[in-house]
Amino acid sequence: QVQLVESGGGLVQAGGSLRLSCAASGSIFRINAMGWYRQAPGKQRELVAIITRGGSTNYADSVKGRFTISSDNAKNTVYLQMNSLKTEDTAVYYCNVNHGEYGIYYWGKGTLVTVSS
């Protein structure tokens, strides 16, 4: 089992910045990729950004140029630097890890990001 703990959410004004962190712990064998998803009220969960063990990244079009995903493989931690935040970025942000030989997905409990106008 892999446990994920997110931190860094909160309330910020539009145009501001936040940095989310997610630390993985437990029976970690190999993390293949780590990512961030978000779910706004009344909407489906969507991919925000993902980073592979090798450092390749992928972003949702809506956050390109504003968000940056990074990771510290030694610490099994992934970060999401969010700049130029917009009200539409308001959502619960979930950390996701693809782990092990069989690529099992694990989820964190989420951290709320609220962007006020």
C-alpha positions as CSV (number, residue, x, y, z in Angstrom):
1,Q,0.0,0.0,0.0
2,V,1.0,3.5,-0.8
3,Q,-0.2,6.5,1.2
4,L,-0.3,10.0,-0.2
5,V,-0.6,13.2,1.8
6,E,-1.2,16.5,0.1
7,S,-0.6,19.9,1.5
8,G,-0.4,23.5,0.4
9,G,-4.0,24.3,-0.5
10,G,-5.8,27.3,0.7
11,L,-7.5,30.6,-0.2
12,V,-5.7,33.0,-2.6
13,Q,-6.8,36.0,-4.7
14,A,-6.9,35.8,-8.4
15,G,-3.4,36.4,-9.9
16,G,-1.8,34.9,-6.8
17,S,0.3,31.7,-6.4
18,L,0.2,28.5,-4.4
19,R,2.5,25.5,-4.1
20,L,1.0,22.1,-3.5
21,S,3.0,19.2,-2.2
22,C,2.3,15.5,-2.1
23,A,4.5,13.0,-0.2
24,A,4.2,9.3,-0.8
25,S,4.9,6.8,1.9
26,G,4.4,3.1,2.7
27,S,5.4,0.1,0.8
28,I,7.0,1.9,-2.1
29,F,8.7,-0.3,-4.7
30,R,8.8,1.9,-7.7
31,I,6.9,5.1,-8.6
32,N,6.3,5.2,-12.3
33,A,4.6,8.6,-12.4
34,M,3.0,11.2,-10.1
35,G,0.4,13.7,-11.0
36,W,-2.2,16.1,-9.9
37,Y,-5.9,16.0,-10.8
38,R,-8.7,18.4,-9.7
39,Q,-12.4,18.4,-9.3
40,A,-14.5,21.5,-9.2
41,P,-18.0,21.5,-7.8
42,G,-20.4,19.8,-10.2
43,K,-17.7,18.8,-12.6
44,Q,-15.7,15.6,-13.3
45,R,-12.2,15.1,-12.1
46,E,-9.7,16.2,-14.6
47,L,-6.0,15.8,-15.2
48,V,-3.9,18.9,-14.3
49,A,-0.4,17.7,-14.7
50,I,1.7,14.6,-14.6
51,I,5.4,13.8,-14.4
52,T,7.0,10.5,-15.1
53,R,9.9,9.0,-13.2
54,G,12.2,10.1,-16.0
55,G,11.0,13.7,-15.8
56,S,8.6,13.9,-18.7
57,T,5.7,16.2,-18.1
58,N,2.2,16.7,-19.5
59,Y,-0.2,19.5,-18.7
60,A,-3.8,20.3,-19.3
61,D,-4.2,23.1,-21.8
62,S,-5.9,25.2,-19.3
63,V,-2.9,25.4,-17.0
64,K,0.0,25.4,-19.5
65,G,2.3,28.3,-18.9
66,R,0.9,28.9,-15.4
67,F,1.5,25.7,-13.5
68,T,4.7,23.7,-13.1
69,I,4.9,20.2,-11.9
70,S,8.2,18.8,-10.4
71,S,9.2,15.9,-8.3
72,D,11.9,14.8,-5.9
73,N,12.3,11.1,-6.5
74,A,14.5,10.6,-3.5
75,K,11.8,12.0,-1.3
76,N,8.9,10.4,-3.3
77,T,7.3,13.8,-3.4
78,V,5.6,15.7,-6.2
79,Y,5.0,19.5,-6.3
80,L,2.6,21.7,-8.2
81,Q,3.6,25.4,-8.5
82,M,0.5,27.3,-9.4
83,N,1.0,30.9,-10.6
84,S,-1.4,33.5,-12.1
85,L,-4.3,31.6,-10.5
86,K,-7.8,32.2,-11.8
87,T,-11.2,31.8,-10.2
88,E,-11.8,28.8,-12.5
89,D,-8.8,27.0,-10.9
90,T,-10.9,26.6,-7.7
91,A,-11.2,22.9,-7.0
92,V,-10.2,20.1,-4.8
93,Y,-6.7,19.0,-6.0
94,Y,-5.8,15.3,-5.7
95,C,-2.4,13.7,-5.9
96,N,-2.1,10.5,-7.9
97,V,0.6,8.0,-8.1
98,N,1.2,5.1,-10.6
99,H,3.1,2.5,-8.7
100,G,5.0,-0.7,-9.2
101,E,5.3,-3.4,-11.8
102,Y,1.5,-3.5,-12.5
103,G,1.0,0.3,-12.5
104,I,-1.5,0.5,-9.6
105,Y,-3.0,3.9,-9.0
106,Y,-3.2,5.5,-5.6
107,W,-5.0,8.7,-4.7
108,G,-4.6,11.2,-1.9
109,K,-7.6,12.6,0.0
110,G,-7.3,16.0,-1.7
111,T,-6.6,19.6,-0.8
112,L,-8.9,22.5,-1.5
113,V,-7.7,25.4,-3.5
114,T,-10.0,28.4,-3.6
115,V,-9.3,31.4,-5.8
116,S,-11.3,34.5,-5.0
117,S,-11.9,37.4,-7.5
